[in-house]
Amino acid sequence: MANYYTHLAFEIPATSDDAERFNEAIAAATVAGNSGADDNDAMEGIGCRFDQDSGTLAIFDSDGAPNLWALATSLQRLFPEKLPLGFVYSCSCDKPRSDGFGGGLFAVGSENIVQCDLSELLAEEIADLTENPDVG
């Protein structure tokens, strides 16, 4: 059996009030998770740290299995004045598996959220090279 992990770490400009709101959202996710609620918006597996000196909020995975969509929708809901925002993530595995490595990105706007997966981008690039082998 193989273990799969997803990791992320990024910073956004923030105030102490922003950090408090984000921490409250994480705490609410913990309560929802402990109650057995099935909440797709629960920000499970996410941690953060506020740096007063730099005015940044570092956001990172806390357990190797963050809810990426919940993070993206929370950023959209909690920080509309900071949009657009984005983050990248990596996927890994503790055994060699063809589907065990990769990653992607989320771009968060006021009206939509876009996710791009590296395997999809690779497939598109290979298709482009197959159709136009001399373009590069």
C-alpha positions in Angstrom: 0.0 0.0 0.0 1.2 3.5 -0.9 0.7 6.7 1.0 -0.2 9.8 -1.0 0.5 13.4 0.1 -0.4 16.9 -1.0 1.7 19.8 0.1 1.4 23.6 -0.2 2.9 26.7 1.3 2.4 30.3 0.3 2.0 33.8 1.7 -0.5 36.6 1.3 -0.3 40.2 2.5 -2.4 40.3 5.7 -3.3 42.2 8.8 -3.8 40.7 12.2 -7.6 40.9 11.6 -7.1 38.9 8.4 -5.1 36.3 10.3 -7.8 36.1 13.0 -10.5 35.5 10.4 -8.5 32.8 8.7 -7.8 31.1 12.0 -11.5 31.2 12.9 -12.3 29.5 9.6 -9.7 26.8 10.4 -11.1 26.3 13.9 -14.7 26.0 12.4 -13.4 23.3 10.1 -12.0 21.4 13.0 -15.3 21.6 14.9 -17.2 20.5 11.8 -14.7 17.6 11.3 -15.0 16.5 14.9 -18.8 16.5 14.8 -18.8 14.1 11.9 -20.3 16.7 9.6 -19.8 16.1 5.9 -18.7 19.6 4.9 -16.9 20.0 1.6 -16.0 23.6 2.6 -14.2 22.4 5.8 -10.6 23.7 5.7 -9.2 20.5 7.1 -5.4 20.0 6.8 -4.6 23.7 6.6 -2.4 25.7 9.0 -1.3 29.3 9.1 1.1 31.6 10.8 0.9 35.4 10.9 4.1 37.5 10.7 3.4 41.0 12.1 6.8 42.3 10.9 6.3 41.5 7.3 2.5 41.8 7.3 2.1 38.3 5.7 0.0 35.3 6.5 1.8 32.0 5.7 -0.7 29.3 4.7 0.5 25.7 4.5 -0.7 22.1 4.8 -0.7 20.7 8.2 -1.1 17.0 7.5 -0.3 16.2 3.9 -4.0 16.0 3.0 -5.4 19.6 2.7 -8.8 20.3 1.3 -7.6 22.4 -1.7 -11.1 23.5 -2.9 -12.1 24.5 0.6 -9.0 26.6 0.8 -9.7 28.3 -2.5 -13.3 29.0 -1.7 -12.3 30.3 1.8 -9.8 32.7 0.3 -12.5 33.9 -2.1 -15.0 34.4 0.7 -12.7 35.8 3.4 -10.4 38.1 1.3 -12.4 39.5 -1.6 -10.3 42.7 -1.4 -7.1 40.8 -2.0 -8.3 38.9 -5.1 -7.0 37.6 -7.4 -4.9 35.2 -5.4 -3.4 31.9 -6.2 -1.3 29.0 -4.9 0.5 25.9 -6.2 0.5 22.5 -4.6 2.6 19.4 -5.0 1.5 15.7 -4.9 3.9 12.9 -3.9 3.9 9.3 -2.8 6.1 7.2 -0.6 6.3 4.5 -3.3 7.1 4.7 -7.0 3.6 5.0 -8.6 2.9 6.5 -12.0 0.1 8.5 -10.6 1.9 9.4 -7.3 3.7 12.6 -8.3 2.6 15.9 -9.7 0.7 18.9 -8.5 -1.1 21.9 -9.9 -2.3 25.4 -9.2 -5.4 27.3 -8.1 -6.2 30.8 -9.4 -8.9 32.5 -7.3 -10.8 35.4 -8.6 -13.9 37.2 -7.4 -16.2 35.3 -9.8 -14.5 32.0 -10.3 -11.8 29.6 -9.2 -9.6 27.8 -11.7 -7.7 24.6 -11.0 -5.0 23.3 -13.4 -3.4 19.9 -12.8 0.2 19.2 -14.0 -0.8 15.9 -15.7 -3.5 17.8 -17.7 -1.0 20.5 -18.7 1.5 17.8 -19.7 -1.1 16.0 -21.8 -2.0 19.2 -23.6 1.7 20.0 -24.3 2.3 16.5 -25.7 -0.8 16.8 -27.9 0.5 20.2 -29.2 3.9 18.7 -29.9 2.4 15.8 -31.7 0.3 18.1 -33.9 3.2 20.6 -34.4 6.5 18.8 -33.9 8.5 21.7 -35.3 7.0 24.3 -33.0 8.7 24.7 -29.6 
